């Protein structure tokens, strides 16, 4: 099978490329600015804002599966409109599609969210991701949309790097004790996304870890795994900060998990062994 990883130079994209190649798939990846560290069969530059560029890549690669792991932050043209353009092209070519979304589509007002929960974003990024979800499924009804949470693993995630910097006193900041999510290991997430694609899954799916932890508890678990002094990690309340966004969002992934071979481990499980990253 030929798999196209859009956003292959990113943290999740790199893991997707490595796992897809290990599974024996012809794996092509795209990048926005420069190729990443992974070694796909081929790299293609791609701007999701450019419909012509999308069509060129799809026509040359002719993938059976495309996974959109790109991230355009709060840029509406890239994060909201780009995935819809990709879905339109994928539908025209009859290509299966898995689009990666985020728990940022929820406000946290209900705390617990399963796949039937309606998005109610409170940030521009969350609004863009919610718009992309709706648009992707509207133009490509057999696509799958997979919402996830904080992605951790291999010491390369933003949160792991932040914890190391804070413990070393290399940067200012704090870890919030009231900001709660369900972190997922990048290995589990990538494997699950590839499973969804291979199984022709459609509609909405949740792919998050089973443990709901605060950013500070997550930081403490990372520090303990990596032999850092967790007492050096500053704490704060997000509710007292000026940062917008939800406080407590817990993705319920049980319905999706029942259909997967891959186990979506919780942070307390995948961070308990010092040798496992």
Long-range contacts (C-beta under 8 A, 24 or more apart in sequence): 1-25, 1-26, 1-64, 1-65, 1-198, 2-26, 2-27, 2-28, 2-61, 2-62, 2-63, 2-64, 2-65, 3-27, 3-28, 3-63, 3-64, 3-65, 3-66, 3-67, 3-194, 3-197, 4-28, 4-29, 4-30, 4-57, 4-58, 4-61, 4-63, 4-65, 4-66, 4-67, 4-95, 5-29, 5-30, 5-40, 5-66, 5-67, 5-69, 6-30, 6-46, 6-48, 6-66, 6-67, 6-68, 6-69, 6-70, 6-86, 7-31, 7-32, 7-68, 7-69, 7-70, 7-71, 8-36, 8-38, 8-40, 8-43, 8-69, 9-33, 9-34, 9-35, 9-36, 9-37, 9-38, 10-36, 10-69, 10-70, 10-71, 11-151, 11-156, 11-157, 11-158, 11-186, 12-69, 12-100, 12-151, 12-186, 12-189, 12-190, 13-38, 13-69, 13-70, 14-38, 15-153, 15-186, 15-187, 15-189, 15-190, 16-67, 16-69, 16-190, 16-193, 16-194, 18-190, 19-187, 19-190, 19-191, 19-194, 20-194, 23-194, 28-61, 28-63, 30-57, 30-70, 32-70, 48-72, 48-78, 48-81, 48-82, 48-83, 48-85, 48-86, 49-77, 49-78, 49-81, 49-82, 49-85, 51-85, 51-89, 54-85, 54-86, 54-89, 55-89, 58-89, 58-90, 58-93, 58-95, 59-93, 62-93, 63-95, 64-95, 64-96, 65-95, 65-96, 65-97, 65-98, 65-197, 65-198, 66-90, 66-95, 66-96, 66-97, 66-98, 67-97, 67-98, 67-99, 67-100, 67-193, 67-194, 67-197, 68-97, 68-98, 68-99, 68-100, 69-100, 69-193, 72-128, 73-125, 74-123, 74-124, 74-125, 74-128, 75-128, 76-124, 76-128, 76-131, 79-125, 79-128, 79-129, 79-132, 80-127, 80-128, 80-129, 80-131, 80-132, 80-135, 81-131, 81-132, 81-135, 82-132, 83-132, 83-135, 83-136, 84-132, 84-135, 84-136, 84-138, 84-139, 86-136, 87-135, 87-136, 87-139, 87-140, 87-143, 88-139, 88-140, 90-140, 90-143, 91-139, 91-140, 91-143, 96-142, 96-143, 96-197, 96-200, 97-136, 97-140, 97-143, 97-144, 98-143, 98-144, 98-145, 98-146, 98-193, 98-196, 98-197, 98-201, 99-132, 99-133, 99-136, 99-143, 99-144, 99-145, 99-146, 100-146, 100-148, 100-193, 101-129, 101-132, 101-133, 101-145, 101-146, 101-147, 101-148, 102-126, 102-129, 102-147, 102-148, 102-149, 103-147, 103-148, 103-149, 103-181, 103-182, 103-208, 103-246, 103-249, 103-251, 104-129, 104-245, 104-246, 104-249, 105-129, 105-130, 105-133, 105-147, 106-246, 106-249, 107-246, 108-246, 108-247, 108-248, 108-249, 111-248, 111-249, 111-250, 112-250, 112-252, 113-206, 113-249, 113-250, 113-251, 113-252, 114-206, 114-251, 114-252, 114-254, 114-255, 115-203, 115-204, 115-205, 115-206, 115-252, 115-255, 115-256, 122-244, 122-245, 122-246, 123-244, 123-245, 126-245, 126-246, 133-204, 137-203, 137-204, 141-202, 142-200, 142-202, 143-202, 144-196, 144-197, 144-201, 144-202, 144-203, 144-204, 144-205, 145-203, 145-204, 145-205, 146-192, 146-193, 146-196, 146-205, 146-206, 146-207, 146-256, 147-204, 147-205, 147-206, 147-207, 147-208, 147-251, 148-184, 148-189, 148-206, 148-207, 148-208, 148-251, 149-181, 149-182, 149-183, 149-184, 149-208, 149-209, 149-249, 149-251, 150-181, 150-182, 150-183, 150-184, 150-215, 150-218, 151-183, 151-184, 151-185, 151-186, 151-189, 152-183, 152-184, 152-185, 152-186, 152-218, 152-222, 152-267, 152-270, 152-271, 153-185, 153-186, 153-187, 153-270, 153-277, 154-186, 154-277, 155-226, 155-277, 156-186, 157-186, 159-183, 159-215, 159-218, 159-219, 159-222, 160-222, 160-226, 162-219, 163-219, 163-222, 163-223, 163-226, 163-228, 163-233, 164-226, 164-228, 166-219, 166-232, 166-233, 166-234, 167-223, 167-228, 167-229, 167-230, 167-232, 167-233, 169-232, 173-234, 174-234, 174-235, 174-236, 175-214, 175-215, 175-216, 175-218, 175-219, 175-233, 175-234, 175-235, 175-236, 176-214, 176-215, 176-216, 176-235, 176-236, 176-237, 176-238, 176-241, 177-214, 177-215, 177-216, 177-217, 177-235, 177-236, 177-237, 178-214, 178-237, 178-238, 178-239, 178-247, 178-248, 179-214, 179-215, 179-238, 179-247, 179-248, 180-212, 180-213, 180-214, 180-215, 180-247, 180-248, 180-249, 180-250, 181-208, 181-212, 181-213, 181-215, 181-218, 181-249, 181-250, 182-208, 182-209, 182-210, 182-211, 182-212, 182-213, 182-250, 182-251, 182-253, 182-266, 182-267, 183-208, 183-209, 183-211, 183-213, 183-218, 183-266, 183-267, 184-208, 184-209, 184-264, 184-265, 185-209, 185-265, 185-270, 188-262, 188-263, 188-264, 188-265, 188-270, 189-264, 191-262, 192-256, 192-260, 192-262, 192-264, 195-260, 195-261, 195-262, 196-260, 199-259, 201-259, 205-255, 205-256, 206-251, 206-252, 206-253, 206-255, 206-256, 207-251, 207-253, 207-256, 207-264, 208-251, 208-253, 208-264, 209-253, 209-264, 209-265, 209-266, 209-267, 209-270, 210-253, 210-264, 210-265, 210-266, 210-269, 211-266, 211-267, 211-268, 211-269, 212-248, 212-250, 213-267, 213-268, 218-267, 218-271, 221-267, 221-268, 221-271, 221-272, 222-271, 224-271, 224-274, 225-271, 225-272, 225-273, 225-274, 225-276, 225-277, 226-274, 227-274
